[in-house]
Amino acid sequence: METIGDGDFSVCIVRLSPFNDIERSSPHLFLYHECRAVLPAASIDFAWFPTSRERQLHEGDHDCWITSVFTKRPLAQFDLLLISNAYALELVNLPYLLAHAGIALSASERRQAKSKPLIILGGSNSLASQSLAFSDNDALVDAIHFGEGEMLVSALVAALTTRPCAERRTALEEHAASVDGLVAFTSTRTPSRVVKAVYRSMDCYPIRCADNPPLFDSDEASTIRLQISAGCPSFCTFCFEGWERKPYREVPYRKLVENALLLKQTTGADSVELTSFNFNTHSDIVALIVELQRYFKQVDFMSQRADVLAVMPALVNFEVAAGKRVFTVGIEGISERMRAYYHKELSRDQIMGAIEAIIQAKAKEIKLFFILSGNEDSVDGEEFRRLLISIDSLRSHHGSHTRIVCSFGLLVRMPFTPLRYERLLLDRAQWEQSLQAVQQAVQSARFEFRLAEQFDEYFISQTLVMTPYPIAPALVAMAENGYVYDCKFPKGAWQFFSSLLGRQGWLPGSFTQLKDRHARFAFDFLDTGIDSRFLYNRFIDAQNHVQQSSCMPVLHEMKHCSACGACSDATERQFLTGHAIKAPTKADMETVEALRKAKAAMKPLYIRFTMPLSLLTAKAATRSSYIMRTLAERLPGAATSIMQVQDVLFGSPEWQDRMIAWYGRTAIAVYPLPRADREALQKDLQAIGYTVLSREQAIGSRYAVCIEPAEGKHLTMVMMERSIEKLLDQRFLPASLV
């Protein structure tokens, strides 16, 4: 990136976790494209929360040592910080980041000092970010955006750029007063104003690629995330996705393919991951996977609904034909009673049907995800034990060696779900019986047991998302005492945090007790489209273990509208009640399997290529993305002709994370797509200036390759020579070491 000029409006996109923890996510890239719609690329930069190593290096250093990624500019010099908050525990890191970036900790201080930057927070956890508040009119941030930001972020940035620096805080307040989803903390804010969280139609979802997005050095650099739907059609009582973000919406199939090819062309990706709360509810999921398999080396899809698999076992076989070997299935409740409490609409027969279909398809691994509420009893535990015995018997019956992993999370009661009225369990002893029962059952069945989080993390997270009190001072105190979240907390975090809240009266009995329908919650000015009476009635149903049918059918039967209030018109309601998933045909399975085999057998073309010094220590995926981007910039049809690229010398996975760091002239293997015209691609590569080599030329040619030890590797010259000689010999590369 170019240097940002002092007079230019500048934005820094901030993540509250270290890069290694968020490299698989894409909100920072979404925000980049939103900003890029109205700003030059040179005006946009990024910042990650510092790693533990970086924090140790600067321990005791209160100067402004947290800077942006590309321009190394102090965050206090930017005009605007856009903070993406993915989950509640990240909020603990915000005051630490601001303090070590030299930024005043409250909106009121920044307003009084007339200092920049403006700080706006959004993201998937924004509706549960109330712990940032010092009062109704003051917070750690200047504003919070509630809901989806498509086109709204770019409009906000545009509004701020039209005003001089001294007027931008006023411009933010004016903009917040005129649009949905944005709340600014000002001295005159009226907490009673109703603010509507914004959720838009997905058929106009914009993929903005004015130019190539930034390239970050990551194992994920050659993978794009393609959002195929938003919200959830179900009414699971624990899940904010199904309550905050209704109604369920899908990006149309053709739009998805168009977006995927555009992203491939501009990012240099060779793999795509479909992102969705449950990918197998998309009506055209089969056609989408088939089409994407034509253009990408790898098409990944993660969590899915068990009931869909149970009634459509052909989908399992289709997924396996497409290359899927690990299945993640959310069961949640350990018994019929607990699944009714969670409103899963998932019977034991459906669970067994889905698992049998996966086992019969010879999957490598099944991850079964469960949630513990703390309300489980011995009867629930015994039913769970019998379920696992049945699954083990099923595996034995089919002679299967499929690995079974049972992963457990502790139930976080979220503020816009029916379970917000439930009591909160903030004592480990309240969980022991449930935990012991399920762990013993899992181990007795010879399956693997995993607990997703430790108790300190759980208790702090539960408190953060449900507190109605202005507890920002407690977050500041946590930061001042070194309690930040980086995959885990330092020892004693919950004890310190709870004692702070207790001294301030922010952990009263009423906070953890059962709540009635008149209880007040944080951000009660927000309108998510779901009436509070509807929420409370669903909570009463949960307590009585009564399930109401969801609006969307699993297969081809029409359903009725539940009248939750989220749909804005009859069209949205009809989409849900008449929704149908198109089942895979035999032809679909044959097509994806043939494509997978064709890609595995594809022979590459070879070209001469020069790797720049800037990628000396870059990871293989980063190099691959750079090469693809370079080719695509000069070859407009690269997305529909090239499957992947790989350097011939050191591109093999066997050398991943080894000591070799190199740059210079080398040979690159270019793999055409199965349907691509190989001869035409060769001519196109020659036309844009690349020398096409035979395999013998590629392997035997002379290359000017410069090799250095990777960072952190302390090697003598003799050790380096021996390692490099061994590598070259194994690759059958004659070489002279200089």
Secondary structure, DSSP 8 states (H G I E B T S, - for coil): -----TTS--EEEEESS-HHHHTT--HHHHHHHHHHTTS-GGGEEEEE---HHHHHHTTT--SS--B-TTT--BGGGSSEEEEE--SGGGGGGHHHHHHHTT--SSHHHHHHHT-S-EEEEESTTGGG-GGGEEETTEESSSEEE-B--TTHHHHHHHHHHTS-GGGHHHHHHHHHHHSTTEEE--TT--TTS-EE-B---GGG-----SS------STTTTEEEEE-EES-SS--TT-THHHHS-S-EE--HHHHHHHHHHHHHHH--SEEEEE-SSGGGSTTHHHHHHHHHTT-SEEEE--B-HHHHHH-HHHHHHHHHTT--EEEEEEE-SSHHHHHHTT----HHHHHHHHHHHHHTT-SEEEEEEEE-S---HHHHHHHHHHHHHHHHHHHHTT---EEEEEEEE----TTSGGGGS----SGGGTHHHHHHHHHHHHHTT-EEEESS-HHHHHHHHHHHH--S--HHHHHHHHHTT---SSS--TTHHHHHHHHHHHTT-S-HHHHS---TT---TTTTEE-S--HHHHHHHHHHHHTT-----SS-SSSS-------S---SHHHHHHHHT-------HHHHHHHHHHHHHHHH---EEEEEEE-GGGTT--HHHHHHHHHHHHHHH-TTGGGTEEEEEETTT-SGGGTTSSEEEEEEEEEEEEE-TTS-HHHHHHHHHHTT--EE-HHHHHHS---EEEEE-TT----HHHHHHHHHHHHHHTT------
